[in-house]
Every structure is written in C-alpha cells, then in structure tokens.
Amino acid sequence: MELEGEQVAIDAEGVAAALNDADSVIIVPCYGMAVAQAQQAVSELTRKLRADGKTVRSPSIQSPVVCLAI
C-alpha cells in the first residue's frame, strides 16, 4: 500500500492552536493511549474543548486490530 501526502511535524503549541481553531474534534482511542494511561488526560481535554463550545466525538474501539486499521 502506497501512502500519499505530506508529513508535518507539530509541537504542543501547534496542537493547541489547531484544537482552538477547530469547530469539532474526533479523538480516536487506541492501544497506545491505554498503555500510556492517557484516559484521564483525554477526559480533561474533552471537558475543556466542550466548555469552549467544540463538538467532541470519541468512538469506542475495543479491538487494537481495528484501531490499527484506522
């Protein structure tokens, strides 16, 4: 499978700016987030984004194989 596109490095400030500019955000939970025990941080981020009027969706993906396919 050949991937097309461009990879762009981004830092925390860039992510913050992108989230601030977005109307809606989709957070895809995955195995890496579980391993990093990031659930609390993601929950807090979701709460703050919603408080700022953003639409935040986080689909439930139980299978790491499905997650890796996304």
N, CA, C and O atoms as a GROMACS GRO file, in nm:
protein
  280
    1MET      N    1   0.084  -0.117   0.000
    1MET     CA    2   0.000   0.000   0.000
    1MET      C    3   0.089   0.124   0.000
    1MET      O    4   0.178   0.138   0.084
    2GLU      N    5   0.066   0.210  -0.092
    2GLU     CA    6   0.143   0.333  -0.101
    2GLU      C    7   0.064   0.448  -0.039
    2GLU      O    8  -0.053   0.468  -0.069
    3LEU      N    9   0.130   0.520   0.048
    3LEU     CA   10   0.066   0.634   0.112
    3LEU      C   11   0.108   0.761   0.042
    3LEU      O   12   0.225   0.779   0.006
    4GLU      N   13   0.014   0.848   0.022
    4GLU     CA   14   0.042   0.977  -0.039
    4GLU      C   15   0.014   1.086   0.061
    4GLU      O   16  -0.067   1.069   0.153
    5GLY      N   17   0.080   1.197   0.044
    5GLY     CA   18   0.055   1.309   0.132
    5GLY      C   19   0.185   1.363   0.186
    5GLY      O   20   0.294   1.332   0.138
    6GLU      N   21   0.170   1.443   0.285
    6GLU     CA   22   0.284   1.512   0.342
    6GLU      C   23   0.280   1.499   0.493
    6GLU      O   24   0.175   1.516   0.556
    7GLN      N   25   0.394   1.468   0.551
    7GLN     CA   26   0.404   1.462   0.696
    7GLN      C   27   0.454   1.596   0.746
    7GLN      O   28   0.552   1.650   0.695
    8VAL      N   29   0.386   1.647   0.846
    8VAL     CA   30   0.424   1.777   0.901
    8VAL      C   31   0.445   1.761   1.052
    8VAL      O   32   0.356   1.714   1.123
    9ALA      N   33   0.561   1.800   1.098
    9ALA     CA   34   0.589   1.794   1.241
    9ALA      C   35   0.509   1.903   1.312
    9ALA      O   36   0.490   2.013   1.259
   10ILE      N   37   0.464   1.871   1.432
   10ILE     CA   38   0.385   1.968   1.508
   10ILE      C   39   0.421   1.952   1.656
   10ILE      O   40   0.445   1.841   1.704
   11ASP      N   41   0.425   2.062   1.726
   11ASP     CA   42   0.454   2.057   1.870
   11ASP      C   43   0.327   2.084   1.948
   11ASP      O   44   0.220   2.102   1.890
   12ALA      N   45   0.339   2.087   2.080
   12ALA     CA   46   0.221   2.105   2.166
   12ALA      C   47   0.149   2.237   2.138
   12ALA      O   48   0.026   2.242   2.140
   13GLU      N   49   0.224   2.343   2.111
   13GLU     CA   50   0.161   2.472   2.080
   13GLU      C   51   0.082   2.465   1.950
   13GLU      O   52  -0.025   2.524   1.938
   14GLY      N   53   0.136   2.393   1.852
   14GLY     CA   54   0.065   2.376   1.725
   14GLY      C   55  -0.063   2.297   1.740
   14GLY      O   56  -0.165   2.329   1.678
   15VAL      N   57  -0.057   2.194   1.823
   15VAL     CA   58  -0.178   2.114   1.851
   15VAL      C   59  -0.281   2.201   1.921
   15VAL      O   60  -0.400   2.197   1.887
   16ALA      N   61  -0.237   2.280   2.018
   16ALA     CA   62  -0.328   2.368   2.091
   16ALA      C   63  -0.395   2.467   1.996
   16ALA      O   64  -0.515   2.492   2.007
   17ALA      N   65  -0.318   2.523   1.904
   17ALA     CA   66  -0.374   2.618   1.808
   17ALA      C   67  -0.474   2.550   1.715
   17ALA      O   68  -0.579   2.606   1.685
   18ALA      N   69  -0.441   2.430   1.669
   18ALA     CA   70  -0.531   2.356   1.579
   18ALA      C   71  -0.661   2.323   1.650
   18ALA      O   72  -0.769   2.337   1.592
   19LEU      N   73  -0.653   2.279   1.775
   19LEU     CA   74  -0.773   2.248   1.852
   19LEU      C   75  -0.855   2.372   1.878
   19LEU      O   76  -0.978   2.368   1.875
   20ASN      N   77  -0.789   2.482   1.903
   20ASN     CA   78  -0.858   2.608   1.928
   20ASN      C   79  -0.934   2.656   1.804
   20ASN      O   80  -1.042   2.712   1.816
   21ASP      N   81  -0.876   2.633   1.687
   21ASP     CA   82  -0.938   2.677   1.562
   21ASP      C   83  -1.047   2.583   1.513
   21ASP      O   84  -1.128   2.621   1.428
   22ALA      N   85  -1.051   2.462   1.564
   22ALA     CA   86  -1.146   2.361   1.516
   22ALA      C   87  -1.286   2.385   1.570
   22ALA      O   88  -1.304   2.433   1.682
   23ASP      N   89  -1.386   2.350   1.488
   23ASP     CA   90  -1.525   2.351   1.535
   23ASP      C   91  -1.561   2.218   1.600
   23ASP      O   92  -1.641   2.212   1.693
   24SER      N   93  -1.500   2.111   1.548
   24SER     CA   94  -1.526   1.978   1.604
   24SER      C   95  -1.396   1.898   1.603
   24SER      O   96  -1.307   1.920   1.521
   25VAL      N   97  -1.390   1.804   1.696
   25VAL     CA   98  -1.269   1.722   1.715
   25VAL      C   99  -1.314   1.577   1.731
   25VAL      O  100  -1.410   1.549   1.801
   26ILE      N  101  -1.242   1.486   1.665
   26ILE     CA  102  -1.266   1.343   1.684
   26ILE      C  103  -1.140   1.285   1.748
   26ILE      O  104  -1.031   1.294   1.692
   27ILE      N  105  -1.156   1.226   1.865
   27ILE     CA  106  -1.045   1.162   1.935
   27ILE      C  107  -1.063   1.012   1.918
   27ILE      O  108  -1.164   0.956   1.962
   28VAL      N  109  -0.966   0.947   1.855
   28VAL     CA  110  -0.975   0.803   1.830
   28VAL      C  111  -0.895   0.730   1.937
   28VAL      O  112  -0.772   0.732   1.935
   29PRO      N  113  -0.965   0.666   2.031
   29PRO     CA  114  -0.894   0.593   2.135
   29PRO      C  115  -0.823   0.472   2.074
   29PRO      O  116  -0.874   0.408   1.982
   30CYS      N  117  -0.706   0.442   2.126
   30CYS     CA  118  -0.629   0.332   2.070
   30CYS      C  119  -0.544   0.267   2.178
   30CYS      O  120  -0.537   0.315   2.291
   31TYR      N  121  -0.481   0.160   2.142
   31TYR     CA  122  -0.399   0.082   2.234
   31TYR      C  123  -0.291   0.168   2.300
   31TYR      O  124  -0.265   0.154   2.420
   32GLY      N  125  -0.227   0.254   2.223
   32GLY     CA  126  -0.120   0.338   2.276
   32GLY      C  127  -0.169   0.431   2.386
   32GLY      O  128  -0.097   0.457   2.483
   33MET      N  129  -0.290   0.480   2.373
   33MET     CA  130  -0.347   0.567   2.476
   33MET      C  131  -0.369   0.487   2.605
   33MET      O  132  -0.349   0.538   2.715
   34ALA      N  133  -0.411   0.362   2.591
   34ALA     CA  134  -0.432   0.277   2.708
   34ALA      C  135  -0.299   0.246   2.776
   34ALA      O  136  -0.288   0.252   2.898
   35VAL      N  137  -0.198   0.212   2.696
   35VAL     CA  138  -0.067   0.181   2.752
   35VAL      C  139  -0.010   0.303   2.825
   35VAL      O  140   0.052   0.289   2.931
   36ALA      N  141  -0.031   0.422   2.769
   36ALA     CA  142   0.018   0.544   2.831
   36ALA      C  143  -0.070   0.591   2.946
   36ALA      O  144  -0.038   0.689   3.014
   37GLN      N  145  -0.180   0.520   2.969
   37GLN     CA  146  -0.277   0.556   3.073
   37GLN      C  147  -0.321   0.702   3.057
   37GLN      O  148  -0.322   0.779   3.153
   38ALA      N  149  -0.357   0.736   2.933
   38ALA     CA  150  -0.392   0.874   2.899
   38ALA      C  151  -0.541   0.903   2.914
   38ALA      O  152  -0.586   1.012   2.878
   39GLN      N  153  -0.618   0.810   2.967
   39GLN     CA  154  -0.762   0.828   2.975
   39GLN      C  155  -0.800   0.954   3.051
   39GLN      O  156  -0.888   1.028   3.007
   40GLN      N  157  -0.736   0.980   3.162
   40GLN     CA  158  -0.770   1.098   3.242
   40GLN      C  159  -0.736   1.226   3.168
   40GLN      O  160  -0.813   1.322   3.170
   41ALA      N  161  -0.620   1.229   3.102
   41ALA     CA  162  -0.580   1.348   3.026
   41ALA      C  163  -0.675   1.373   2.910
   41ALA      O  164  -0.710   1.488   2.882
   42VAL      N  165  -0.717   1.267   2.842
   42VAL     CA  166  -0.810   1.281   2.730
   42VAL      C  167  -0.946   1.328   2.781
   42VAL      O  168  -1.012   1.410   2.716
   43SER      N  169  -0.988   1.276   2.895
   43SER     CA  170  -1.115   1.318   2.954
   43SER      C  171  -1.112   1.467   2.988
   43SER      O  172  -1.209   1.538   2.961
   44GLU      N  173  -1.003   1.513   3.045
   44GLU     CA  174  -0.989   1.655   3.079
   44GLU      C  175  -0.986   1.742   2.954
   44GLU      O  176  -1.048   1.848   2.949
   45LEU      N  177  -0.913   1.697   2.852
   45LEU     CA  178  -0.909   1.770   2.725
   45LEU      C  179  -1.048   1.780   2.664
   45LEU      O  180  -1.088   1.886   2.616
   46THR      N  181  -1.122   1.670   2.666
   46THR     CA  182  -1.258   1.668   2.612
   46THR      C  183  -1.346   1.767   2.688
   46THR      O  184  -1.422   1.842   2.627
   47ARG      N  185  -1.336   1.766   2.820
   47ARG     CA  186  -1.416   1.859   2.902
   47ARG      C  187  -1.386   2.004   2.867
   47ARG      O  188  -1.477   2.085   2.852
   48LYS      N  189  -1.258   2.037   2.854
   48LYS     CA  190  -1.220   2.175   2.822
   48LYS      C  191  -1.266   2.216   2.682
   48LYS      O  192  -1.314   2.327   2.662
   49LEU      N  193  -1.252   2.125   2.585
   49LEU     CA  194  -1.296   2.157   2.449
   49LEU      C  195  -1.447   2.179   2.445
   49LEU      O  196  -1.494   2.273   2.380
   50ARG      N  197  -1.523   2.095   2.513
   50ARG     CA  198  -1.669   2.111   2.516
   50ARG      C  199  -1.709   2.239   2.587
   50ARG      O  200  -1.805   2.305   2.547
   51ALA      N  201  -1.636   2.275   2.692
   51ALA     CA  202  -1.663   2.400   2.763
   51ALA      C  203  -1.640   2.521   2.672
   51ALA      O  204  -1.703   2.626   2.690
   52ASP      N  205  -1.551   2.506   2.575
   52ASP     CA  206  -1.525   2.612   2.477
   52ASP      C  207  -1.620   2.607   2.358
   52ASP      O  208  -1.604   2.682   2.262
   53GLY      N  209  -1.720   2.518   2.364
   53GLY     CA  210  -1.821   2.511   2.260
   53GLY      C  211  -1.786   2.421   2.143
   53GLY      O  212  -1.852   2.425   2.039
   54LYS      N  213  -1.681   2.340   2.157
   54LYS     CA  214  -1.642   2.249   2.049
   54LYS      C  215  -1.725   2.122   2.056
   54LYS      O  216  -1.768   2.080   2.164
   55THR      N  217  -1.748   2.061   1.942
   55THR     CA  218  -1.810   1.930   1.936
   55THR      C  219  -1.698   1.827   1.942
   55THR      O  220  -1.607   1.830   1.859
   56VAL      N  221  -1.704   1.737   2.039
   56VAL     CA  222  -1.601   1.636   2.056
   56VAL      C  223  -1.666   1.499   2.049
   56VAL      O  224  -1.761   1.470   2.122
   57ARG      N  225  -1.614   1.416   1.960
   57ARG     CA  226  -1.663   1.278   1.948
   57ARG      C  227  -1.546   1.185   1.974
   57ARG      O  228  -1.432   1.213   1.935
   58SER      N  229  -1.574   1.074   2.038
   58SER     CA  230  -1.473   0.974   2.066
   58SER      C  231  -1.537   0.837   2.049
   58SER      O  232  -1.600   0.785   2.142
   59PRO      N  233  -1.521   0.778   1.930
   59PRO     CA  234  -1.582   0.646   1.908
   59PRO      C  235  -1.518   0.542   1.997
   59PRO      O  236  -1.399   0.550   2.028
   60SER      N  237  -1.596   0.445   2.036
   60SER     CA  238  -1.546   0.336   2.120
   60SER      C  239  -1.490   0.227   2.031
   60SER      O  240  -1.564   0.163   1.956
   61ILE      N  241  -1.361   0.205   2.041
   61ILE     CA  242  -1.297   0.098   1.964
   61ILE      C  243  -1.234   0.003   2.063
   61ILE      O  244  -1.139   0.038   2.133
   62GLN      N  245  -1.286  -0.118   2.070
   62GLN     CA  246  -1.240  -0.215   2.168
   62GLN      C  247  -1.124  -0.299   2.117
   62GLN      O  248  -1.046  -0.350   2.197
   63SER      N  249  -1.112  -0.314   1.987
   63SER     CA  250  -1.012  -0.403   1.931
   63SER      C  251  -0.889  -0.326   1.884
   63SER      O  252  -0.902  -0.236   1.801
   64PRO      N  253  -0.769  -0.360   1.936
   64PRO     CA  254  -0.647  -0.293   1.887
   64PRO      C  255  -0.625  -0.315   1.739
   64PRO      O  256  -0.568  -0.229   1.672
   65VAL      N  257  -0.671  -0.430   1.685
   65VAL     CA  258  -0.653  -0.456   1.542
   65VAL      C  259  -0.736  -0.358   1.460
   65VAL      O  260  -0.687  -0.305   1.361
   66VAL      N  261  -0.860  -0.334   1.501
   66VAL     CA  262  -0.944  -0.236   1.431
   66VAL      C  263  -0.882  -0.098   1.444
   66VAL      O  264  -0.879  -0.022   1.348
   67CYS      N  265  -0.832  -0.067   1.562
   67CYS     CA  266  -0.772   0.063   1.586
   67CYS      C  267  -0.653   0.084   1.494
   67CYS      O  268  -0.637   0.192   1.437
   68LEU      N  269  -0.568  -0.016   1.479
   68LEU     CA  270  -0.451  -0.003   1.394
   68LEU      C  271  -0.490   0.011   1.247
   68LEU      O  272  -0.413   0.065   1.168
   69ALA      N  273  -0.606  -0.038   1.211
   69ALA     CA  274  -0.651  -0.029   1.072
   69ALA      C  275  -0.701   0.109   1.036
   69ALA      O  276  -0.713   0.141   0.918
   70ILE      N  277  -0.731   0.190   1.135
   70ILE     CA  278  -0.788   0.322   1.108
   70ILE      C  279  -0.687   0.416   1.059
   70ILE      O  280  -0.718   0.532   1.031
   0.00000   0.00000   0.00000
